Every structure is written in structure tokens, then in C-alpha cells.
């Protein structure tokens, strides 16, 4: 993975927008529902990287963004047992952004008051649109561009869609931020077959979403399964 991205020293400290990436290759809604804390490896990496960014003073605060991506039906007894989430039985899963924020608070309790969520979006395209709204409302600063972080294979497409919303994103790969703290963990992650499969898929999706209106068309198709 060779990503030319700016370092935090080159951008002003501000809100770091962190994208969730639960649904993907080998990670279906059903698998998310049956996984402890209901997060994929990709979303977990981004949570860890967000904590590193704050601990090292690389950003002032973090905003996790996206809604429930694993279906709106209540968690079944089997799902609750497999995910070790007995309190969740009979309830729909919270938005993915809230699940990421909860994981962040468990791992980094001293930074808990520096986390917020945006839960109106349901894919990367609508992540960008909802972030644009928050910028227009002066909730998120974009005076010098928006600081945007996600896992590396997702970063180029996320940048494309955020640029379309005139957000001038500064791009940060989660694993790059995490690599100096946990190099072996990151090496195993980026060399895994799962990561490579996602890289191959993202190249195709990026090419499609470069076409006019393609991203909006895909957003319309995915909305029904990802919103309540």
C-alpha cells in the first residue's frame, strides 16, 4: 500500500471525520450482527487510529459517521448470544457510528468527551453530503479543508466523493496513523487476504463512481437496507 497523504503537521488541528467500513467482502450484515461489539476489522482499525490521533495531539476531536448498516430488524436471540450482547436482544442495532464511538470510549475512556457522531448517512456518498451540511451549519470546520480518515483501500473513493461536495479533504489512512504504534498488527492487517480483496473491489467501485450520477444511483439502491 503506497498512499501519498499529508501528515497532520501539514494541516491545522480540527475535527477528524472518521468513516465506518463495516459492510464489505466477507462482512455481511448478518456477520456484523453476530460479531462482538458489531464492528468489522476495518472499523476497529479506524477506531484505534482515531484514538492515536487524539492522544498524540494530531487532532482536536473525532466525529464517527454513518447510520445502521447491518439491517433494521431487532437483534435475535441467536445474534445476541453469538455477539455476547444480551442487552441488545429484541432491539435494532445502534448506528455504526455510535458503535464505533462506544468502542472508542471503552478503549480510550479519558478521551470520551472528544468524540461525536453523525448518523444520517448510509454510505460514503451520503457521508460526504451530510458532512457538507455540518460544515454549512458551522458544526464542522472546513476553513482549510476537512480532515478525513478511513482505511487505506477506501481512501481514494472517499476523497473523490468529499471533493465533489467541495470539502477539500485532507486524507489520512487509518493504518498509516496506527502503524508506528502497532506495526506488526498493521502489517498483518494490510497483508491479509481480506484487505487485498477489498482493494480489488474498491478499484472497481471507484471507477464506477467517477461516472456522473453513479454515486447517487448507488446510494438510492443501498438506502432501503441501511436506514430505519
N, C-alpha and C positions, 0 to 999 in steps of 0.2 A: 504494500500500500504506500504510494507516494503522493501525499497531498500537500500542495503548496498553500499553506494557510498562514495568516498573520499570527504573531504571538500577542498575548494580552498586553505586553509592554507597548505595543504599537497602537492600542485603542484605549479610549477612556473607560474608566470603571463605571459600570452601569448595570442594568438588568441583563442577565444572561437567559435568553429564551432557549429552553431545552425541550426538544421534541421526543415524544414517546415513539417506540417502534415495537409494539407487541406482536401484531399480526404479520406473518410473513412465511417464508419457507419453513416447513415442518412445525410452525407455530400457529395452529388454528385457534378459533375462539374456544372450542371445546378443551383444547390442551391448556389454554390460559386459565380457564375456569377451574381446572383441576391441579394447577400448579401453586405451590406455596407462595403467598403474597401476590399471586396472579400477575406476575411480570415475566417477560421473556428475558433471555440473556442480554439482548440488545438494550432493553430498557434498564436493566440492572446496571450495565456498564455506564450508561448515561447518568444514572443516579450517583454512582460512585465518583464519576468525573465532576459532577456538579459540586459535590462536597469538597473535592480537592480544589476546585476553582475558588470557592469561598474561603477555605482555610488558608490558602496561600495569598489571599488578597487580590486575586485576579479578577474578581467581580464583586459588586456590592450586594446583589441579591439574585435569586434564581426564580424563574417562572416556568413551571412544567405546563405543557399544553397538549390537550386532546381529550375527547369525551370517552365514553364507554365503547370500546372496540370489540368486546367479546360477547355481544348479544344482550338483549334487554330482559330475557326471561329470568325468573328467580333462580338462585343457586339451588340445585337439587341436593338431596341428602348425600348422594354419591360424590358429587362435586365438592361439597363441604368436607366430607371425610378425606378425600384424596388431597385436597389443598390444605388440610389442617386448619380450616376456617369454620368452626362450628357456629360461631355467631352470625355467619353470613347465610346460613341455610334459610331458604324461603325468601331471600332478599335479592334484588338485582345487584350486580357488581357496581361499585362506585366508578366514576370516570377514571380512565387510565392515568390521567394527570394526578388525580388525588391518590391513587395507589402508589405512584412514584413519589409523591410528596410524603406519604406516610412512611414509605421505606427510607426516604432521606432522613426523616425525623428520628426513626429508630437508630440509624447508623450515626447520625450527626446531631444529637439532641441539643447541643449548645448553639447550633445554627438554625434551630427550628423557626425562629421568628423572622428569618430572612428568606422564606420560601412562600411563593404564591402559586396559584393555578389559574389556568384558562381552560374551560371545559365545554365551550360551544362548538369547537371544530371537531371533525371526524376523519380527516385525512390531512396530508401535508399541504395540499392546495388550500384547504379551509383554515389550517394553522396560520398560513400567511395572511389570509383575508381577515381573520379575527385579530391577529397581531396588528394589522394596519388600523383597525378600529380602535384598539387600545392606544396606539400612537396618536391618532387623531384626537382622542379624548385626553391626551397628556398623562395617561396612566403608565405607559412605557415610553421611555425617552429614545428618540431616534435622531437626535441632533447631529450625531456623527455616524449614523447607521446603527442598525440593530445587531447586537452580538448574538449569534445563533450557533447552538451546539446540537449535534446528533452524532450517531455512529458514522464512521467514515464512508461506508458504502452508500449511505443515504444522503450524504452531504451535498453532492453536486446537484442533485434534483431539488433538494430543499432550497439551495441557493438560487436556482433558476426561478422557482415559484415565489420566493420572497423578493427577488429583484423585480418581478412583474408587478408587485404591489408597491414598488418604489421605496423599499425599505433599506436599500444599500447594505445588505447583510455582511458582517464580518464573520467568516466561517471558522468553526473550531470542531475538529473531530474528537469525540469523547475519548476514544482510546489513546489519542495523542496526548491529551491532558493527563490521562491516568498512567501513561507508560513509564514515567520516571519514578513513580511511586510503587507500581506493581508491574515491572517489566515482564516477568515470566507469565503472569496471568494474562497480560495483553498479548504477548506472543502466541500463547495457546489459543486465545480467542480469535485473533486475526488470521491464524493459520488453520483454523478449524474448517471442516467441510461445510458446516452451516454458514459461516461467514462468506466462503467462496461462492456458495450457491446464491446468496443474497447479492453479491457483487455482480454475478452474471445476470440475474433478474433485473437489477437496478439499471444496468446498461440499456436493456430493452425498454423499460418503463420511461427512462429519461428521454430516449429517442422519441417515443410516442408523445410524451407530454411537451415536447418542444413544438409540436404542431398547434396551430391556433385552435382554441376552444377544447382541445383534448382533455386538459386537466379538469375543466368544469364538467365535461361529459362524464368522466370517470367519477368525479365527486358525486354527481347525481345518482350514478349506479350504486355507489357504496353507502349512500346516506341511510337507506332503509335498514340495513343490518347493523349500523353503528350509532344510531340515535334512538332515544326512547320516545 
